[in-house]
């Protein structure tokens, strides 16, 4: 094997979604907030009251519970998720609630990486432990990393999606899966001109 074969290409990992949670340390009257704030939807489903607040800048959607918990979704970076949570807390504070930001943390990250080759997913299953694949139900294989708390979806096109608790763990998970799927790269098929 030559030295060129051992080099791994630089993987471009794109964040698709970041979820941030924060506790406000106060009880909230959601109906009062819903009546006085724009871009808010009040939900009362299964005895669970919550507000859905959509912000334009940063472009995030936040879920607020009466216990004072904010879950900020739809962000594409950690900074955007944290900024969105702070903006929602500020909106609530302006309505007269004594909020204190506590325990702000990123709880989930969804990222995508496309490898420079296609993957034979059906051939991967017998050789790699912890890979789940049912070709009749789904076109992708699922690979779970319990030690990193990450789940990867491996597509035949070479795309890999990962759901992990942090950005660093998402990067580690993709770095971990690359050498496992590389031997199962699909050979380029020759096209015939008619």
N, C-alpha and C positions, 0 to 999 in steps of 0.2 A: 504494500500500500504506500502510495506516495504521501508526502507531507501535505499536499494540497487537498487530499481526500479527508484528512483529519480535521481541517479547519471548519468551524461551524459558522454559517453566515450570520450576520447581525440580524436579530429578530426584532421586527417592528411591532411592539405591543400597543394596541390602541384601547384606551379606556372607553367603555360604552355607557356605564352607569355606576355611580357611586352613591351609597346610602349612608347618611350621617344621622346619629341620634344625639339628642341633648335633653337634659331635664331642667325645668325652670324652677323647681322647688316652690311651687305655689299651686293652689287649686284654681281652675279657670272656669268661668261661666261662658260656655261655648255659644249659647244663644245670643248673649250680649255682644260677643265678638262678631258673630255671623251677621247681626243686624247693622253693625257699624263699620265693617271693613268690606272693601270691594274685592272681587275675584275670590270669593269664599263660598264653599258649598258645605252645608250642615248635613251630616248623616246620622241617622239613628237606626242602626241595623243590629238585630239580635241583642238588644239592650246595651249596645256599645255606641256611645256618643263620640263623634269625632268631627273635626273640621278638615276640609281639604282646601288649602290655600295655594293658589298658583301665583308665582312671582314672574315678572318679566325680566328683571335684571337682578341677580342671575336667574336664568331660566330654569327654575326648579319647581317641584310640586312638594308641598309639605303636608303631613298629616299631624294634627294636633289633638291630643286627648285632654279630657277634663282634669286628669291627674297632673298635667303640666309636662307631658312628654311630647317632644317634636321629633318626627322622623322625616328627614329631608331626602327626597328621591329625585330622580331624573337629572342629576348633576353629572357632568362629564369629567370632573376632576375633584380631588379632595378639597382644594381651596374653594371651588365653587359650591360644594356641598356645605362646608363650614360657613361660608359667607351667606348662603341661603338660610341656614338655621339662625344665624345672628340677625338677619333681616326680619324673619318671622318673629323672633323674640322681641325685637324693637317695635314691630307693629303692635304686638300684644301689650307691651309696656306702655305705649302711647294711649292705650285704651284704659289705663288706670290700674293695671295689675302690677304687683311688686315682684318682678321676675329676677331670678339670679341664674345665670348660665352655669350649669354644673354637669360634669361627666360627659362633655362633648367628645364623641368618638366616631370613627368610621366603623360601621358594622358589616358592610358588604360591598364588594367591588365586582363588577362584571367587565371582563376584558376580552379582547379578540386578537388573535395573531394568525397570520396566513403564512404557512411554510412555503418555501420555494419549490415544492413538489406536491403531487397528489399522493394520497395514501390509500393503500388497499386495506380498508377497514375490516373486511371479512377475514383476511389472512392474519390480521393482528390479534384477533381474539384467542386462538389456541396457544399463542406463545407469550402473551403478556398477562400476568396475573392482575386481577382486579379490574378487568375490562368487561363491560356488559354490552352486548350487541344483539339485537334481534332485527335482522334485515327485513322481515315482513312488517314490522311496526314502525321502525325509525330508520332513517338513512345514516345516522351517526352512532358512534360508540361512546359509552360513558366510562370515564376512568376516575375513580375516587382516590384521593390522597387523605386518609384519615388523620395522619400526623400533622399535615398542614391545614386541615379542614377545608380542602379545596375539591371542587368537582369540575372535571374537564369534559367537554363534548368534542369529539374528534370526527370531523367530516371528511368524506372521500376527496373533496376538492383541495384539501390541505389546510383548511381553516380549523382553528382550535379556539373554542370559547371556554373561558374559565370563570367560575364563581368562587370567590375567596373572601376572607375577612378583611384583608388589607391589600394595598397595591404591591407591597413587597412580596407577600405570599403569592399573589397572582404571577409575578415575575418568576419566583422560584418554581412554581408549578409548571409553567411553560418551559423553563430551562430543564426541568426534570423530565418532561415528556418527549422533548426533541430527540434525544438519543434512542428512546424506545421505539419511536415510530419511523425513524430514518431508514432502518433496514426494510421497511415495508413500503417504500416509495414505489409508485406506479411508474412503469417504464413508458416513455412517450410513445403513443401509437403513430404509425406512419399513415399519413393521409393519402388517399388515391384520388387523383384528378380524373373526373369522368368526361 
